[in-house]
Structures are given as C-alpha cells and as structure tokens.
Amino acid sequence: MASLNGTPLSCEKVTETVNDHEVDVWEITAYNSQGYELPSSGGPGNTLFYLAGIALILLAGAVPMRRKREF
C-alpha cells in the first residue's frame, strides 16, 4: 500500500469514456487520521479586555450626550 507522509493511500486505476475516447484515471483515496490535538487559543484572560473595551465605547458615547445637555 502506498503512503504519503505516513498516511496510507489507496490507488485504483479506472477507465472512463470522455468525448468517445477511453481515458485511464487514477482514483487516489487518502485516509484521514488524527495526528495530534491542536492547542486551545484565547483563554479566560480575554474576557476582561472585552469588558473594558465595551465600557470605553459606552463611555465615549455618553460623554458627547452629556456635553450636549449642558448647553
């Protein structure tokens, strides 16, 4: 059996007809195997930055509204 980077491959020669001509086609099947688990990204530390960003956006929107009422 053939392999590509350690992954087994299945090869089969098939004859198909294309525009009235017989054509040899190779069908290659690669088997998906789980090599390793990817590390998780992000984490609990992002929540604080999201909340701080939302607070700054709300504050930036509230300041012009407050100044408009003072006049």
N, CA, C, O and CB atoms as a CASP TS submission, in Angstrom:
PFRMAT TS
TARGET T0000
AUTHOR 0000-0000-0000
METHOD Language model
MODEL 1
PARENT N/A
ATOM      1  N   MET     1       0.853  -1.183   0.000  1.00  0.00           N
ATOM      2  CA  MET     1       0.000   0.000   0.000  1.00  0.00           C
ATOM      3  C   MET     1       0.894   1.241   0.000  1.00  0.00           C
ATOM      4  O   MET     1       1.892   1.287   0.720  1.00  0.00           O
ATOM      5  CB  MET     1      -0.968   0.001   1.233  1.00  0.00           C
ATOM      6  N   ALA     2       0.548   2.219  -0.785  1.00  0.00           N
ATOM      7  CA  ALA     2       1.305   3.463  -0.866  1.00  0.00           C
ATOM      8  C   ALA     2       0.993   4.346   0.339  1.00  0.00           C
ATOM      9  O   ALA     2      -0.055   4.203   0.968  1.00  0.00           O
ATOM     10  CB  ALA     2       0.989   4.209  -2.178  1.00  0.00           C
ATOM     11  N   SER     3       1.911   5.260   0.655  1.00  0.00           N
ATOM     12  CA  SER     3       1.672   6.185   1.762  1.00  0.00           C
ATOM     13  C   SER     3       2.267   7.542   1.424  1.00  0.00           C
ATOM     14  O   SER     3       3.201   7.647   0.629  1.00  0.00           O
ATOM     15  CB  SER     3       2.272   5.641   3.084  1.00  0.00           C
ATOM     16  N   LEU     4       1.721   8.556   2.028  1.00  0.00           N
ATOM     17  CA  LEU     4       2.194   9.931   1.863  1.00  0.00           C
ATOM     18  C   LEU     4       2.382  10.504   3.251  1.00  0.00           C
ATOM     19  O   LEU     4       1.407  10.697   3.977  1.00  0.00           O
ATOM     20  CB  LEU     4       1.194  10.803   1.012  1.00  0.00           C
ATOM     21  N   ASN     5       3.629  10.781   3.636  1.00  0.00           N
ATOM     22  CA  ASN     5       3.962  11.269   4.973  1.00  0.00           C
ATOM     23  C   ASN     5       3.405  10.350   6.051  1.00  0.00           C
ATOM     24  O   ASN     5       2.948  10.822   7.093  1.00  0.00           O
ATOM     25  CB  ASN     5       3.429  12.688   5.169  1.00  0.00           C
ATOM     26  N   GLY     6       3.438   9.061   5.815  1.00  0.00           N
ATOM     27  CA  GLY     6       2.957   8.099   6.796  1.00  0.00           C
ATOM     28  C   GLY     6       1.471   7.831   6.743  1.00  0.00           C
ATOM     29  O   GLY     6       0.983   6.951   7.451  1.00  0.00           O
ATOM     30  N   THR     7       0.728   8.575   5.913  1.00  0.00           N
ATOM     31  CA  THR     7      -0.712   8.374   5.774  1.00  0.00           C
ATOM     32  C   THR     7      -0.962   7.378   4.648  1.00  0.00           C
ATOM     33  O   THR     7      -0.515   7.596   3.522  1.00  0.00           O
ATOM     34  CB  THR     7      -1.447   9.722   5.498  1.00  0.00           C
ATOM     35  N   PRO     8      -1.675   6.285   4.939  1.00  0.00           N
ATOM     36  CA  PRO     8      -1.894   5.289   3.881  1.00  0.00           C
ATOM     37  C   PRO     8      -2.789   5.819   2.767  1.00  0.00           C
ATOM     38  O   PRO     8      -3.750   6.549   3.011  1.00  0.00           O
ATOM     39  CB  PRO     8      -2.508   4.028   4.470  1.00  0.00           C
ATOM     40  N   LEU     9      -2.445   5.431   1.527  1.00  0.00           N
ATOM     41  CA  LEU     9      -3.214   5.825   0.354  1.00  0.00           C
ATOM     42  C   LEU     9      -3.697   4.573  -0.360  1.00  0.00           C
ATOM     43  O   LEU     9      -3.011   3.551  -0.375  1.00  0.00           O
ATOM     44  CB  LEU     9      -2.370   6.715  -0.597  1.00  0.00           C
ATOM     45  N   SER    10      -4.870   4.659  -0.946  1.00  0.00           N
ATOM     46  CA  SER    10      -5.405   3.582  -1.760  1.00  0.00           C
ATOM     47  C   SER    10      -5.475   4.084  -3.196  1.00  0.00           C
ATOM     48  O   SER    10      -6.061   5.135  -3.456  1.00  0.00           O
ATOM     49  CB  SER    10      -6.809   3.113  -1.246  1.00  0.00           C
ATOM     50  N   CYS    11      -4.875   3.334  -4.143  1.00  0.00           N
ATOM     51  CA  CYS    11      -4.855   3.736  -5.548  1.00  0.00           C
ATOM     52  C   CYS    11      -5.606   2.712  -6.388  1.00  0.00           C
ATOM     53  O   CYS    11      -5.481   1.506  -6.176  1.00  0.00           O
ATOM     54  CB  CYS    11      -3.402   3.895  -6.055  1.00  0.00           C
ATOM     55  N   GLU    12      -6.377   3.200  -7.330  1.00  0.00           N
ATOM     56  CA  GLU    12      -7.127   2.316  -8.217  1.00  0.00           C
ATOM     57  C   GLU    12      -7.183   2.942  -9.602  1.00  0.00           C
ATOM     58  O   GLU    12      -7.507   4.120  -9.752  1.00  0.00           O
ATOM     59  CB  GLU    12      -8.561   2.052  -7.670  1.00  0.00           C
ATOM     60  N   LYS    13      -6.859   2.135 -10.617  1.00  0.00           N
ATOM     61  CA  LYS    13      -6.900   2.615 -11.992  1.00  0.00           C
ATOM     62  C   LYS    13      -8.288   2.329 -12.559  1.00  0.00           C
ATOM     63  O   LYS    13      -8.770   1.197 -12.508  1.00  0.00           O
ATOM     64  CB  LYS    13      -5.784   1.944 -12.862  1.00  0.00           C
ATOM     65  N   VAL    14      -8.926   3.371 -13.102  1.00  0.00           N
ATOM     66  CA  VAL    14     -10.277   3.268 -13.645  1.00  0.00           C
ATOM     67  C   VAL    14     -10.251   3.802 -15.072  1.00  0.00           C
ATOM     68  O   VAL    14      -9.606   4.812 -15.350  1.00  0.00           O
ATOM     69  CB  VAL    14     -11.311   4.052 -12.763  1.00  0.00           C
ATOM     70  N   THR    15     -10.952   3.125 -15.971  1.00  0.00           N
ATOM     71  CA  THR    15     -11.052   3.591 -17.348  1.00  0.00           C
ATOM     72  C   THR    15     -12.406   4.260 -17.540  1.00  0.00           C
ATOM     73  O   THR    15     -13.448   3.651 -17.299  1.00  0.00           O
ATOM     74  CB  THR    15     -10.862   2.419 -18.355  1.00  0.00           C
ATOM     75  N   GLU    16     -12.385   5.523 -17.976  1.00  0.00           N
ATOM     76  CA  GLU    16     -13.607   6.284 -18.218  1.00  0.00           C
ATOM     77  C   GLU    16     -13.660   6.703 -19.677  1.00  0.00           C
ATOM     78  O   GLU    16     -12.635   6.783 -20.355  1.00  0.00           O
ATOM     79  CB  GLU    16     -13.683   7.522 -17.292  1.00  0.00           C
ATOM     80  N   THR    17     -14.870   6.968 -20.149  1.00  0.00           N
ATOM     81  CA  THR    17     -15.049   7.435 -21.521  1.00  0.00           C
ATOM     82  C   THR    17     -15.346   8.928 -21.492  1.00  0.00           C
ATOM     83  O   THR    17     -16.305   9.377 -20.865  1.00  0.00           O
ATOM     84  CB  THR    17     -16.193   6.652 -22.242  1.00  0.00           C
ATOM     85  N   VAL    18     -14.491   9.693 -22.192  1.00  0.00           N
ATOM     86  CA  VAL    18     -14.639  11.146 -22.269  1.00  0.00           C
ATOM     87  C   VAL    18     -14.616  11.517 -23.735  1.00  0.00           C
ATOM     88  O   VAL    18     -13.623  11.275 -24.422  1.00  0.00           O
ATOM     89  CB  VAL    18     -13.512  11.899 -21.467  1.00  0.00           C
ATOM     90  N   ASN    19     -15.711  12.109 -24.228  1.00  0.00           N
ATOM     91  CA  ASN    19     -15.817  12.510 -25.634  1.00  0.00           C
ATOM     92  C   ASN    19     -15.480  11.350 -26.582  1.00  0.00           C
ATOM     93  O   ASN    19     -14.706  11.513 -27.525  1.00  0.00           O
ATOM     94  CB  ASN    19     -14.886  13.700 -25.913  1.00  0.00           C
ATOM     95  N   ASP    20     -16.061  10.204 -26.323  1.00  0.00           N
ATOM     96  CA  ASP    20     -15.882   8.992 -27.127  1.00  0.00           C
ATOM     97  C   ASP    20     -14.447   8.470 -27.133  1.00  0.00           C
ATOM     98  O   ASP    20     -14.067   7.728 -28.038  1.00  0.00           O
ATOM     99  CB  ASP    20     -16.316   9.257 -28.540  1.00  0.00           C
ATOM    100  N   HIS    21     -13.657   8.842 -26.149  1.00  0.00           N
ATOM    101  CA  HIS    21     -12.299   8.333 -26.012  1.00  0.00           C
ATOM    102  C   HIS    21     -12.167   7.699 -24.629  1.00  0.00           C
ATOM    103  O   HIS    21     -12.653   8.245 -23.638  1.00  0.00           O
ATOM    104  CB  HIS    21     -11.239   9.473 -26.219  1.00  0.00           C
ATOM    105  N   GLU    22     -11.511   6.548 -24.570  1.00  0.00           N
ATOM    106  CA  GLU    22     -11.276   5.921 -23.281  1.00  0.00           C
ATOM    107  C   GLU    22     -10.047   6.545 -22.634  1.00  0.00           C
ATOM    108  O   GLU    22      -8.989   6.657 -23.252  1.00  0.00           O
ATOM    109  CB  GLU    22     -11.102   4.392 -23.432  1.00  0.00           C
ATOM    110  N   VAL    23     -10.207   6.944 -21.391  1.00  0.00           N
ATOM    111  CA  VAL    23      -9.148   7.626 -20.655  1.00  0.00           C
ATOM    112  C   VAL    23      -8.902   6.858 -19.362  1.00  0.00           C
ATOM    113  O   VAL    23      -9.849   6.492 -18.666  1.00  0.00           O
ATOM    114  CB  VAL    23      -9.522   9.122 -20.363  1.00  0.00           C
ATOM    115  N   ASP    24      -7.634   6.613 -19.039  1.00  0.00           N
ATOM    116  CA  ASP    24      -7.285   5.982 -17.772  1.00  0.00           C
ATOM    117  C   ASP    24      -7.202   7.052 -16.689  1.00  0.00           C
ATOM    118  O   ASP    24      -6.520   8.064 -16.843  1.00  0.00           O
ATOM    119  CB  ASP    24      -5.944   5.204 -17.885  1.00  0.00           C
ATOM    120  N   VAL    25      -7.903   6.807 -15.605  1.00  0.00           N
ATOM    121  CA  VAL    25      -7.944   7.753 -14.492  1.00  0.00           C
ATOM    122  C   VAL    25      -7.521   7.010 -13.233  1.00  0.00           C
ATOM    123  O   VAL    25      -7.962   5.887 -12.985  1.00  0.00           O
ATOM    124  CB  VAL    25      -9.371   8.388 -14.324  1.00  0.00           C
ATOM    125  N   TRP    26      -6.678   7.633 -12.454  1.00  0.00           N
ATOM    126  CA  TRP    26      -6.279   7.050 -11.174  1.00  0.00           C
ATOM    127  C   TRP    26      -7.103   7.690 -10.070  1.00  0.00           C
ATOM    128  O   TRP    26      -7.125   8.912  -9.923  1.00  0.00           O
ATOM    129  CB  TRP    26      -4.755   7.243 -10.913  1.00  0.00           C
ATOM    130  N   GLU    27      -7.771   6.863  -9.307  1.00  0.00           N
ATOM    131  CA  GLU    27      -8.507   7.346  -8.132  1.00  0.00           C
ATOM    132  C   GLU    27      -7.643   7.079  -6.908  1.00  0.00           C
ATOM    133  O   GLU    27      -7.276   5.939  -6.626  1.00  0.00           O
ATOM    134  CB  GLU    27      -9.921   6.648  -7.998  1.00  0.00           C
ATOM    135  N   ILE    28      -7.330   8.136  -6.195  1.00  0.00           N
ATOM    136  CA  ILE    28      -6.490   8.027  -5.003  1.00  0.00           C
ATOM    137  C   ILE    28      -7.327   8.416  -3.798  1.00  0.00           C
ATOM    138  O   ILE    28      -7.918   9.496  -3.760  1.00  0.00           O
ATOM    139  CB  ILE    28      -5.214   8.925  -5.115  1.00  0.00           C
ATOM    140  N   THR    29      -7.372   7.536  -2.824  1.00  0.00           N
ATOM    141  CA  THR    29      -8.120   7.794  -1.599  1.00  0.00           C
ATOM    142  C   THR    29      -7.133   7.940  -0.455  1.00  0.00           C
ATOM    143  O   THR    29      -6.344   7.031  -0.197  1.00  0.00           O
ATOM    144  CB  THR    29      -9.147   6.658  -1.310  1.00  0.00           C
ATOM    145  N   ALA    30      -7.168   9.068   0.229  1.00  0.00           N
ATOM    146  CA  ALA    30      -6.319   9.297   1.394  1.00  0.00           C
ATOM    147  C   ALA    30      -7.174   9.132   2.638  1.00  0.00           C
ATOM    148  O   ALA    30      -8.276   9.675   2.720  1.00  0.00           O
ATOM    149  CB  ALA    30      -5.652  10.711   1.351  1.00  0.00           C
ATOM    150  N   TYR    31      -6.673   8.397   3.585  1.00  0.00           N
ATOM    151  CA  TYR    31      -7.404   8.155   4.818  1.00  0.00           C
ATOM    152  C   TYR    31      -7.014   9.212   5.840  1.00  0.00           C
ATOM    153  O   TYR    31      -5.832   9.422   6.110  1.00  0.00           O
ATOM    154  CB  TYR    31      -7.126   6.731   5.361  1.00  0.00           C
ATOM    155  N   ASN    32      -8.008   9.870   6.400  1.00  0.00           N
ATOM    156  CA  ASN    32      -7.774  10.919   7.375  1.00  0.00           C
ATOM    157  C   ASN    32      -7.520  10.287   8.732  1.00  0.00           C
ATOM    158  O   ASN    32      -8.347   9.530   9.241  1.00  0.00           O
ATOM    159  CB  ASN    32      -8.967  11.896   7.437  1.00  0.00           C
ATOM    160  N   SER    33      -6.388  10.599   9.306  1.00  0.00           N
ATOM    161  CA  SER    33      -6.089  10.082  10.636  1.00  0.00           C
ATOM    162  C   SER    33      -5.732  11.240  11.549  1.00  0.00           C
ATOM    163  O   SER    33      -5.092  12.207  11.135  1.00  0.00           O
ATOM    164  CB  SER    33      -4.939   9.043  10.589  1.00  0.00           C
ATOM    165  N   GLN    34      -6.152  11.126  12.785  1.00  0.00           N
ATOM    166  CA  GLN    34      -5.882  12.189  13.750  1.00  0.00           C
ATOM    167  C   GLN    34      -4.434  12.073  14.191  1.00  0.00           C
ATOM    168  O   GLN    34      -4.045  11.094  14.829  1.00  0.00           O
ATOM    169  CB  GLN    34      -6.850  12.110  14.977  1.00  0.00           C
ATOM    170  N   GLY    35      -3.642  13.070  13.849  1.00  0.00           N
ATOM    171  CA  GLY    35      -2.235  13.043  14.184  1.00  0.00           C
ATOM    172  C   GLY    35      -1.957  13.544  15.585  1.00  0.00           C
ATOM    173  O   GLY    35      -1.220  12.909  16.340  1.00  0.00           O
ATOM    174  N   TYR    36      -2.537  14.670  15.938  1.00  0.00           N
ATOM    175  CA  TYR    36      -2.320  15.241  17.255  1.00  0.00           C
ATOM    176  C   TYR    36      -3.439  16.234  17.543  1.00  0.00           C
ATOM    177  O   TYR    36      -4.175  16.629  16.639  1.00  0.00           O
ATOM    178  CB  TYR    36      -0.924  15.924  17.350  1.00  0.00           C
ATOM    179  N   GLU    37      -3.562  16.630  18.787  1.00  0.00           N
ATOM    180  CA  GLU    37      -4.598  17.580  19.188  1.00  0.00           C
ATOM    181  C   GLU    37      -4.026  18.990  19.146  1.00  0.00           C
ATOM    182  O   GLU    37      -2.942  19.243  19.672  1.00  0.00           O
ATOM    183  CB  GLU    37      -5.142  17.250  20.604  1.00  0.00           C
ATOM    184  N   LEU    38      -4.755  19.900  18.523  1.00  0.00           N
ATOM    185  CA  LEU    38      -4.299  21.284  18.442  1.00  0.00           C
ATOM    186  C   LEU    38      -4.494  21.975  19.785  1.00  0.00           C
ATOM    187  O   LEU    38      -5.457  21.678  20.493  1.00  0.00           O
ATOM    188  CB  LEU    38      -5.052  22.044  17.329  1.00  0.00           C
ATOM    189  N   PRO    39      -3.604  22.885  20.149  1.00  0.00           N
ATOM    190  CA  PRO    39      -3.763  23.588  21.424  1.00  0.00           C
ATOM    191  C   PRO    39      -4.917  24.585  21.352  1.00  0.00           C
ATOM    192  O   PRO    39      -5.231  25.124  20.291  1.00  0.00           O
ATOM    193  CB  PRO    39      -2.460  24.312  21.808  1.00  0.00           C
ATOM    194  N   SER    40      -5.526  24.810  22.485  1.00  0.00           N
ATOM    195  CA  SER    40      -6.608  25.795  22.523  1.00  0.00           C
ATOM    196  C   SER    40      -6.009  27.189  22.541  1.00  0.00           C
ATOM    197  O   SER    40      -4.908  27.396  23.051  1.00  0.00           O
ATOM    198  CB  SER    40      -7.525  25.576  23.759  1.00  0.00           C
ATOM    199  N   SER    41      -6.734  28.137  21.986  1.00  0.00           N
ATOM    200  CA  SER    41      -6.249  29.517  21.952  1.00  0.00           C
ATOM    201  C   SER    41      -7.225  30.390  22.714  1.00  0.00           C
ATOM    202  O   SER    41      -8.321  29.956  23.067  1.00  0.00           O
ATOM    203  CB  SER    41      -6.076  30.025  20.491  1.00  0.00           C
ATOM    204  N   GLY    42      -6.825  31.601  22.958  1.00  0.00           N
ATOM    205  CA  GLY    42      -7.690  32.502  23.713  1.00  0.00           C
ATOM    206  C   GLY    42      -7.477  32.259  25.193  1.00  0.00           C
ATOM    207  O   GLY    42      -6.353  32.345  25.687  1.00  0.00           O
ATOM    208  N   GLY    43      -8.521  31.964  25.880  1.00  0.00           N
ATOM    209  CA  GLY    43      -8.425  31.677  27.303  1.00  0.00           C
ATOM    210  C   GLY    43      -9.270  32.638  28.112  1.00  0.00           C
ATOM    211  O   GLY    43      -9.917  33.529  27.560  1.00  0.00           O
ATOM    212  N   PRO    44      -9.262  32.455  29.421  1.00  0.00           N
ATOM    213  CA  PRO    44     -10.105  33.292  30.275  1.00  0.00           C
ATOM    214  C   PRO    44      -9.619  34.737  30.379  1.00  0.00           C
ATOM    215  O   PRO    44     -10.374  35.600  30.826  1.00  0.00           O
ATOM    216  CB  PRO    44     -10.179  32.694  31.651  1.00  0.00           C
ATOM    217  N   GLY    45      -8.388  35.020  29.982  1.00  0.00           N
ATOM    218  CA  GLY    45      -7.860  36.375  30.096  1.00  0.00           C
ATOM    219  C   GLY    45      -8.471  37.363  29.116  1.00  0.00           C
ATOM    220  O   GLY    45      -8.334  38.571  29.311  1.00  0.00           O
ATOM    221  N   ASN    46      -9.133  36.897  28.081  1.00  0.00           N
ATOM    222  CA  ASN    46      -9.701  37.794  27.074  1.00  0.00           C
ATOM    223  C   ASN    46     -10.960  38.497  27.562  1.00  0.00           C
ATOM    224  O   ASN    46     -11.261  39.597  27.100  1.00  0.00           O
ATOM    225  CB  ASN    46     -10.010  37.024  25.814  1.00  0.00           C
ATOM    226  N   THR    47     -11.688  37.902  28.465  1.00  0.00           N
ATOM    227  CA  THR    47     -12.965  38.465  28.922  1.00  0.00           C
ATOM    228  C   THR    47     -12.781  39.850  29.524  1.00  0.00           C
ATOM    229  O   THR    47     -13.581  40.749  29.266  1.00  0.00           O
ATOM    230  CB  THR    47     -13.618  37.541  29.947  1.00  0.00           C
ATOM    231  N   LEU    48     -11.749  40.025  30.313  1.00  0.00           N
ATOM    232  CA  LEU    48     -11.503  41.325  30.941  1.00  0.00           C
ATOM    233  C   LEU    48     -11.267  42.407  29.889  1.00  0.00           C
ATOM    234  O   LEU    48     -11.756  43.527  30.036  1.00  0.00           O
ATOM    235  CB  LEU    48     -10.296  41.242  31.891  1.00  0.00           C
ATOM    236  N   PHE    49     -10.526  42.084  28.830  1.00  0.00           N
ATOM    237  CA  PHE    49     -10.274  43.057  27.773  1.00  0.00           C
ATOM    238  C   PHE    49     -11.552  43.385  26.994  1.00  0.00           C
ATOM    239  O   PHE    49     -11.762  44.534  26.607  1.00  0.00           O
ATOM    240  CB  PHE    49      -9.201  42.530  26.821  1.00  0.00           C
ATOM    241  N   TYR    50     -12.399  42.386  26.766  1.00  0.00           N
ATOM    242  CA  TYR    50     -13.678  42.635  26.090  1.00  0.00           C
ATOM    243  C   TYR    50     -14.549  43.572  26.913  1.00  0.00           C
ATOM    244  O   TYR    50     -15.121  44.520  26.374  1.00  0.00           O
ATOM    245  CB  TYR    50     -14.423  41.313  25.835  1.00  0.00           C
ATOM    246  N   LEU    51     -14.654  43.319  28.202  1.00  0.00           N
ATOM    247  CA  LEU    51     -15.480  44.161  29.067  1.00  0.00           C
ATOM    248  C   LEU    51     -14.925  45.579  29.155  1.00  0.00           C
ATOM    249  O   LEU    51     -15.688  46.545  29.136  1.00  0.00           O
ATOM    250  CB  LEU    51     -15.578  43.551  30.466  1.00  0.00           C
ATOM    251  N   ALA    52     -13.617  45.710  29.252  1.00  0.00           N
ATOM    252  CA  ALA    52     -13.010  47.045  29.308  1.00  0.00           C
ATOM    253  C   ALA    52     -13.242  47.795  27.992  1.00  0.00           C
ATOM    254  O   ALA    52     -13.495  49.000  28.010  1.00  0.00           O
ATOM    255  CB  ALA    52     -11.492  46.940  29.606  1.00  0.00           C
ATOM    256  N   GLY    53     -13.160  47.104  26.862  1.00  0.00           N
ATOM    257  CA  GLY    53     -13.413  47.743  25.568  1.00  0.00           C
ATOM    258  C   GLY    53     -14.849  48.199  25.433  1.00  0.00           C
ATOM    259  O   GLY    53     -15.107  49.295  24.934  1.00  0.00           O
ATOM    260  N   ILE    54     -15.789  47.376  25.871  1.00  0.00           N
ATOM    261  CA  ILE    54     -17.207  47.766  25.823  1.00  0.00           C
ATOM    262  C   ILE    54     -17.463  48.969  26.712  1.00  0.00           C
ATOM    263  O   ILE    54     -18.203  49.877  26.335  1.00  0.00           O
ATOM    264  CB  ILE    54     -18.110  46.596  26.250  1.00  0.00           C
ATOM    265  N   ALA    55     -16.847  48.979  27.909  1.00  0.00           N
ATOM    266  CA  ALA    55     -17.020  50.117  28.815  1.00  0.00           C
ATOM    267  C   ALA    55     -16.474  51.397  28.198  1.00  0.00           C
ATOM    268  O   ALA    55     -17.093  52.453  28.328  1.00  0.00           O
ATOM    269  CB  ALA    55     -16.329  49.846  30.155  1.00  0.00           C
ATOM    270  N   LEU    56     -15.332  51.325  27.530  1.00  0.00           N
ATOM    271  CA  LEU    56     -14.763  52.517  26.888  1.00  0.00           C
ATOM    272  C   LEU    56     -15.645  53.013  25.750  1.00  0.00           C
ATOM    273  O   LEU    56     -15.792  54.221  25.567  1.00  0.00           O
ATOM    274  CB  LEU    56     -13.358  52.218  26.362  1.00  0.00           C
ATOM    275  N   ILE    57     -16.226  52.110  24.994  1.00  0.00           N
ATOM    276  CA  ILE    57     -17.113  52.509  23.900  1.00  0.00           C
ATOM    277  C   ILE    57     -18.356  53.196  24.448  1.00  0.00           C
ATOM    278  O   ILE    57     -18.787  54.222  23.921  1.00  0.00           O
ATOM    279  CB  ILE    57     -17.510  51.289  23.049  1.00  0.00           C
ATOM    280  N   LEU    58     -18.933  52.631  25.506  1.00  0.00           N
ATOM    281  CA  LEU    58     -20.120  53.254  26.115  1.00  0.00           C
ATOM    282  C   LEU    58     -19.780  54.619  26.711  1.00  0.00           C
ATOM    283  O   LEU    58     -20.562  55.563  26.596  1.00  0.00           O
ATOM    284  CB  LEU    58     -20.710  52.337  27.206  1.00  0.00           C
ATOM    285  N   LEU    59     -18.625  54.719  27.339  1.00  0.00           N
ATOM    286  CA  LEU    59     -18.195  55.999  27.913  1.00  0.00           C
ATOM    287  C   LEU    59     -17.975  57.033  26.816  1.00  0.00           C
ATOM    288  O   LEU    59     -18.351  58.194  26.977  1.00  0.00           O
ATOM    289  CB  LEU    59     -16.906  55.818  28.737  1.00  0.00           C
ATOM    290  N   ALA    60     -17.375  56.628  25.711  1.00  0.00           N
ATOM    291  CA  ALA    60     -17.136  57.545  24.606  1.00  0.00           C
ATOM    292  C   ALA    60     -18.458  58.024  24.002  1.00  0.00           C
ATOM    293  O   ALA    60     -18.528  59.149  23.508  1.00  0.00           O
ATOM    294  CB  ALA    60     -16.272  56.873  23.533  1.00  0.00           C
ATOM    295  N   GLY    61     -19.487  57.210  24.028  1.00  0.00           N
ATOM    296  CA  GLY    61     -20.800  57.623  23.529  1.00  0.00           C
ATOM    297  C   GLY    61     -21.556  58.486  24.515  1.00  0.00           C
ATOM    298  O   GLY    61     -22.360  59.327  24.114  1.00  0.00           O
ATOM    299  N   ALA    62     -21.307  58.288  25.813  1.00  0.00           N
ATOM    300  CA  ALA    62     -22.029  59.043  26.843  1.00  0.00           C
ATOM    301  C   ALA    62     -21.490  60.453  27.016  1.00  0.00           C
ATOM    302  O   ALA    62     -22.251  61.362  27.346  1.00  0.00           O
ATOM    303  CB  ALA    62     -21.959  58.313  28.165  1.00  0.00           C
ATOM    304  N   VAL    63     -20.209  60.655  26.803  1.00  0.00           N
ATOM    305  CA  VAL    63     -19.609  61.982  27.008  1.00  0.00           C
ATOM    306  C   VAL    63     -20.203  63.017  26.056  1.00  0.00           C
ATOM    307  O   VAL    63     -20.569  64.093  26.531  1.00  0.00           O
ATOM    308  CB  VAL    63     -18.088  61.914  26.820  1.00  0.00           C
ATOM    309  N   PRO    64     -20.325  62.780  24.764  1.00  0.00           N
ATOM    310  CA  PRO    64     -20.927  63.797  23.891  1.00  0.00           C
ATOM    311  C   PRO    64     -22.398  64.064  24.238  1.00  0.00           C
ATOM    312  O   PRO    64     -22.866  65.194  24.089  1.00  0.00           O
ATOM    313  CB  PRO    64     -20.815  63.359  22.429  1.00  0.00           C
ATOM    314  N   MET    65     -23.118  63.064  24.688  1.00  0.00           N
ATOM    315  CA  MET    65     -24.524  63.269  25.060  1.00  0.00           C
ATOM    316  C   MET    65     -24.625  64.173  26.281  1.00  0.00           C
ATOM    317  O   MET    65     -25.511  65.024  26.359  1.00  0.00           O
ATOM    318  CB  MET    65     -25.218  61.919  25.340  1.00  0.00           C
ATOM    319  N   ARG    66     -23.717  63.988  27.233  1.00  0.00           N
ATOM    320  CA  ARG    66     -23.749  64.799  28.457  1.00  0.00           C
ATOM    321  C   ARG    66     -23.386  66.256  28.139  1.00  0.00           C
ATOM    322  O   ARG    66     -24.007  67.174  28.675  1.00  0.00           O
ATOM    323  CB  ARG    66     -22.774  64.218  29.522  1.00  0.00           C
ATOM    324  N   ARG    67     -22.396  66.472  27.280  1.00  0.00           N
ATOM    325  CA  ARG    67     -21.991  67.828  26.930  1.00  0.00           C
ATOM    326  C   ARG    67     -23.098  68.538  26.162  1.00  0.00           C
ATOM    327  O   ARG    67     -23.250  69.754  26.274  1.00  0.00           O
ATOM    328  CB  ARG    67     -20.701  67.806  26.103  1.00  0.00           C
ATOM    329  N   LYS    68     -23.866  67.791  25.390  1.00  0.00           N
ATOM    330  CA  LYS    68     -24.944  68.393  24.613  1.00  0.00           C
ATOM    331  C   LYS    68     -26.042  68.908  25.543  1.00  0.00           C
ATOM    332  O   LYS    68     -26.646  69.943  25.260  1.00  0.00           O
ATOM    333  CB  LYS    68     -25.523  67.374  23.607  1.00  0.00           C
ATOM    334  N   ARG    69     -26.309  68.216  26.635  1.00  0.00           N
ATOM    335  CA  ARG    69     -27.351  68.633  27.572  1.00  0.00           C
ATOM    336  C   ARG    69     -26.923  69.849  28.415  1.00  0.00           C
ATOM    337  O   ARG    69     -27.779  70.605  28.874  1.00  0.00           O
ATOM    338  CB  ARG    69     -27.715  67.467  28.491  1.00  0.00           C
ATOM    339  N   GLU    70     -25.619  70.043  28.623  1.00  0.00           N
ATOM    340  CA  GLU    70     -25.151  71.151  29.460  1.00  0.00           C
ATOM    341  C   GLU    70     -25.390  72.496  28.817  1.00  0.00           C
ATOM    342  O   GLU    70     -25.524  73.490  29.531  1.00  0.00           O
ATOM    343  CB  GLU    70     -23.684  70.993  29.762  1.00  0.00           C
ATOM    344  N   PHE    71     -25.450  72.575  27.516  1.00  0.00           N
ATOM    345  CA  PHE    71     -25.622  73.874  26.843  1.00  0.00           C
ATOM    346  C   PHE    71     -27.034  74.298  26.783  1.00  0.00           C
ATOM    347  O   PHE    71     -27.336  75.365  26.249  1.00  0.00           O
ATOM    348  CB  PHE    71     -25.078  73.834  25.466  1.00  0.00           C
TER
END
